[in-house]
Amino acid sequence: MVKRKRSTPSAATGASTAVFSNTTTIAAGNSTTPPPALAPPQASESSHSPFSFQVITGSYDKVLHGFIVTIPPASPSSSTASTSLTLNENDAISLPANFTDSFLFTAHTAPIRTLTISPPSANVLQKRILATSSADEHVNLYTLSSVLPPINFRKLKKATSTLTASNPKNKNLGVLSHHLNTPTAILFTPNRSKIITAGLDAQIHILRTRDWAPLSMLKCPKPKPKPVNYAIDHGDGYGPRVDTFNSEATYGGGAGGINDIALHPSQKILLSVGKGTRQVRMWNLMTGRKAGVLALSKEVVPPIFGSEGMKVVWSKTGEEYAIAFDRGVVVFGMDSKPKCRIRTTPISKVHQIRYINLPTAITQNKKDTEEEEVLTISTEDGRVLFYSTAGLESLDSPNLIGFLGGRSIGMPGRVKDFDTIAAKGNFHLITGGTDGVVRIWDLGKDSEKDTHEMKKVRIDGGEGRQIGCLVGIYETERRITCLGVMEMGDEGIEEEDVEMSGSSGSSSSGSEDDDDYE
């Protein structure tokens, strides 16, 4: 009787392991620990289908790198299995996310400054537009397919492959050369009908995506130079050092150049912040003229924050906007009065800010809605902080909900950019920095069912909650400056988004060489 009891579960375990080994072979990506034996799930295919999205990164090495992230569906026993692995320090931690390279090529002749992907439409399988810019004064345009390419287990090892390395449906649309200096900000309107670009030449251009025809150009005035007393400031016989070959001063750069722009959800108001000016300019897009200027005094923006605005962003509701300085963030209401001043603890340089929606189970805010809009900030010390700007007691008392990353958990590298994607009941945050590592964090309800599971970490000045669950790490081996995320759909007929007629660029159609992979 004892032998029969031992033989029966072993046979069942071997059969179930064979089933899971087949499914693991079909999925692309890193080698992970096989899940324990379970009975076949009886849920719908949509809830148990893998979730895939594409991450595109730009780098100081002038390279565009795209790869597809596939996250398998979560099972009831997967959380318990992963928890048992973390209890033993000697065991290796396996992350569920799988990665597949899509393309890797040199896109510009200078480090990539920014990239933007056109917003999605109701049809998931519609092609998206990718726009990139760098110090070479060009804005490159591409179309990216939303259909998953064939699975390829090989990794691209050098930047000689083309945009169509693993997906021949990707195309090169061409190049826009309407700026006289580095384009610093690019954004699309929600209906994808227009593209707005801004640069260090103090110009804002609005173009139509149907034929890329220019519609309007807004010009920011240059600040007047202050008189200099050479005898007092520099001494007798000495003057300021002038760089004769300064490209910024020669080609319309320097003070007055635009650092960033933000479009109101109504598409009628545009905000801009510039170099060397403590001002925020408001533009009326209905008339194409300046609507007003907000001067930022030292009482509103402390000198420790910095001398100029680096980033500006509107909230999704359009009721407030935030301006990021070198070492702080100031939130303004629709009446342009400051609502909140945020200075990270410990003080660190701010690289990126965005408004995102978090589940109320994480924010611990008693509201009737399932999600709450929070301000997210990435810093130099490797943290991504989440602040709530609603119901504040005073100007200098921001409500810190929590953070992820940082030196407390061994992630000290700076976070240059981040983005979020929410689909099929999943909510993920993707971060990238100059260490070349892209991390995938799960911020959904399934990853944090109980609030007591969130770890409290002591930082300078108090305690903070470490929220989120790390589900994937990918090393690009290049210093990342910016990134973008787009959802990928299943197989099907894909609709064309735009076509560029008479463009100077042509799509690079090349065969895949084995030398591009390792």
Beta strands, then each sheet from edge to edge (+ up, - down):
strand 1: 51-59
strand 2: 63-71
strand 3: 98-106
strand 4: 112-117
strand 5: 128-134
strand 6: 139-144
strand 7: 171-176
strand 8: 183-188
strand 9: 194-199
strand 10: 203-208
strand 11: 214-219
strand 12: 258-263
strand 13: 269-274
strand 14: 279-284
strand 15: 289-295
strand 16: 311-314
strand 17: 320-324
strand 18: 329-333
strand 19: 338-342
strand 20: 350-359
strand 21: 371-379
strand 22: 383-388
strand 23: 399-405
strand 24: 417-423
strand 25: 426-432
strand 26: 437-442
strand 27: 455-459
strand 28: 462-466
strand 29: 469-475
strand 30: 480-487
sheet 1: 3+ 2- 1+ 30-
sheet 2: 4+ 5- 6+ 7-
sheet 3: 8+ 9- 10+ 11-
sheet 4: 12+ 13- 14+ 15-
sheet 5: 16+ 17- 18+ 19-
sheet 6: 20+ 21- 22+ 23-
sheet 7: 24+ 25- 26+ 29-
sheet 8: 27+ 28-
end
